[in-house]
C-alpha cells in the first residue's frame, strides 16, 4: 500500500498522513475490498471445547445450490498446522478438537446467507472428552494429555543470589497471590479480507496482519506453494494490539480460493472473532517480597501460572517476558522466579499489548504498595530506595543500554503532576490517589530472530520513496516514517511516498510488534541517509555543473545555498533509467551482548498517577485523573506519542475495572460486545496528562524508543492503589468490579 503524503500542521503538531481519509471515511480497509466474481467464505468451528471427531460429512452441504466448495483437512496439501513459534494449531481438525474456536471445515458460496446455511448442513460426529478449563486441572497427574508432549507448554525461571537466605534477613515480608483476567483486543475491524487466486497458481492476500512476511511463510507451508507465489497486502487495518500477529482466517480463504479458482472473502462477525481470536493470558501470580527495616528490598520470590489455552502461538515468549519483568525497575539481591504456561481447553491466549508485562507489573507494584504501608513509608519513598540507576544490569543480569529512565519518570511524577485531591461531592463518595512504576523491554530479546531494514529510492516521478515491511494498524507508523524522513533528509511530506504493508513491493523489516517500529525506522534512515543524499546530489551536481559541496536537498528539490536550482521532477527526468538511486539497509534490533535467552536491551519506563472516586454505596469506581510520565527518548511525533500513551491508558482502565472474557467449562460466557464491556467516553478521565522524558545518556546511539506498549503496563496497579487510598481495601484480582469493592469493604468492617 502506498501513501502520497500531504502535510497539515497545527503549530508543531502534524496530523498523521492517514488521518483525514480515516475520519472522513474515504480510506478503504482490507475488509472493504471486493472483487468481480467474489465468493463468500464461512468457517465451521467446534461444538465442544474438547472432543474426539469420529466422522465428518460434507455431502449435504455440497449439494446446496450456490455452494461452490467445502474444504476439510483432506484438502490441505502441505502442513496442517500453524503458529509463529510452534505450528501446533491445526488449520482444519482431523481427529480431535481442543477448544471451541477450532476449525473443522470451511465453505465458499455465492452469498453470505448460503455460506452460513451450508455450515449447518455439515455433519460432524463427536465423542466428548473431559474439559480442562483451569491450569490446575491440566496439571493433575491423571489429566488427559491435550498434546503429545503433555499439558505444560513452557516452563522457565530466573535465580539470583540465595532466596531463602535473603528472606531470613528481612524485617518485613509481604505474601500475596494476584489473578489477572483474559482480555479481548476488541479491535474495531474484526479479522477478514479477500484472497485472490492468480494465474500462476499463487495467491494475493488482502488481509490485515502485523507481519506479512511471516504470514507468507506460514501460508506457503500450509498450501505447499513457493513463498514468492504469495503476495500479502496487510495495510491498512482497523486495529490489532497484537491480536493479528498470528494467522487467523487467511488459511481458510486461501484453501477455498485455490479450490474454486475465484476470489473468496471472509470477514468474521464479532462473535466469531471472540470465539476464535487470541486473548491476553490470564495468570495467577504468587509473590513473596521482603525488605529490611529501612525499606530496602532484599528478597523476592515469584511463581507464575499462565493459562495459554489450547495452543502455543507466542505463549513461550510471553512467559519469558513476564519472568524477566517480574522484578521490574528494582534492584533486588536475592530473586527466585518460576513460570509455567499450561495448555487448557480454554480460548487461545497469545500476544497482546504489553506482552506479559501488564500481568506481573500489577502483582509487583501491588507488593510495593503493601510493603510501603507496613513500613509506614510513602509509595514514592519506597520506590526511590530500590530503583535501578543508569548503569545497573537488566532484570536477568544482562547488560542493557545505560538508562536512568526509572528515576526520571518517578521524579516527573513526584514534582510535575501535582493534582490537588478532588473534593468530595457527596459524603458517600471517597477519592484516592495511587502511583505505579514500570519498565518495558523493546524488541524480541536475545536469541530471537529480530532483523530489520529499509529502502530509500528516488523515483522516476521525482519522489523520494521510503519503503518498509511494517504495517499500519492504527498505531501511527506512517506519521513516524513521514516525520523521520522529512527531518533527516530536509525535504517535505509532499516530496515523499511511504510504501508499507505489501510483500511484493517492500523489503522484509521484521514484525510490526514489540514496540520496535519507531526505533527500526529511525535506525534505518540513519544508516541510509548519507549514501542516499550523496548519490542524489552527485547526479544533481553533474547536471548543474556545480560543486557537490554547495548543494543540499530541500523542499521540492536541490538547493545551492538558499536558492532552489533544480526541482525533483527535473532531476528525475535527467537520471538514466539503468542507473537509479536505490539505497537499502539490513540490520538487527539491538540486543544485549550477554548470552541470556530472551533478555532485552532497550527499555522504556513509565510512572503512572491515578486518582479515583469510589462510591461506597454501589462499589462503582470512576477514574477522575490519570497522568503518565514516559521515558522513551526523543519524541518523533507529538500527537502520535500522546495518542499511544492516552489510548494505552484507556485500554488499561478497561483491564483494571471492567474487561474479562469470562469462560465456563471451556465456553465463552461473554461472546459479544453486549456482555463484554470496554470503556466508553464517560469512563475516560477528562484530564489525562502525558509528560515525555526525552533525555538519553550522553552518546546514546539508539535514538527514539517505541511507545506502543509502555502506556498500558502500570495503569492497573496505580488504579488499585488509588482504590486502597480511597476505601482502605486491597484488591488482588482484576477486573475491580463493584461487587468486589463492596465485598472487600464489608469484609474489612467485620
Secondary structure, DSSP 8 states (H G I E B T S, - for coil): -EEE----EETTEE--TTHHHHHHT----GGG---TT-EEEEEEE-SSSSEEEEEEE-HHHHTSTTEEEEE-GGG--S-S-B-SS---B-SS-SSEE-STT-EEEEEEESSHHHHHHHHTT-EEEEEE-----SHHHHTSTT---SSTT-SEEEEEEEEES-HHHHHHT-SEEEEEEEEE-------SS-SEEEEEE-TTS-EEEEE--S-HHHHHHHHHHHHTS-GGGEEEE----S--TTTTSS--SHHHHHHHHHHHTS-EEEE--HHHHHHHS-B--EEEEEEEEEE-TTS-EEEEEEEEEEEEETS-TTHHHHHHHHHHGGGTTB--SEEEEEEEEEE-SS--B---TTTTHHHHHHHHHHHHHHHHHHHT--HHHHHHTTB--TT---TTS-------HHHHHHHHHHHT--------SSTTEEEEEEEEEEEEE-SS-TTS--EEEEEEEE-TTS-EEEE-S---SSS-HHHHHHHHHHHHH---GGGEEEE-SBTTTS-----S-TT-HHHHHHHHHHHHHHHHHHHHHHHHHHHHT--GGGEEEETTEEEETTEEEEEHHHHHHHS-GGG-EEEEEEEE----SS--TT--S-EEEEEEEEEEEEETTT--EEEEEEEEEEE-SS-S-HHHHHHHHHHHHHHHHHHHHT----EETTEES--STTTS----GGGS-SEEEEEEE----TT--S-----TTHHHHSHHHHHHHHHHHHHS----BSS--HHHHHHHHHHHH-
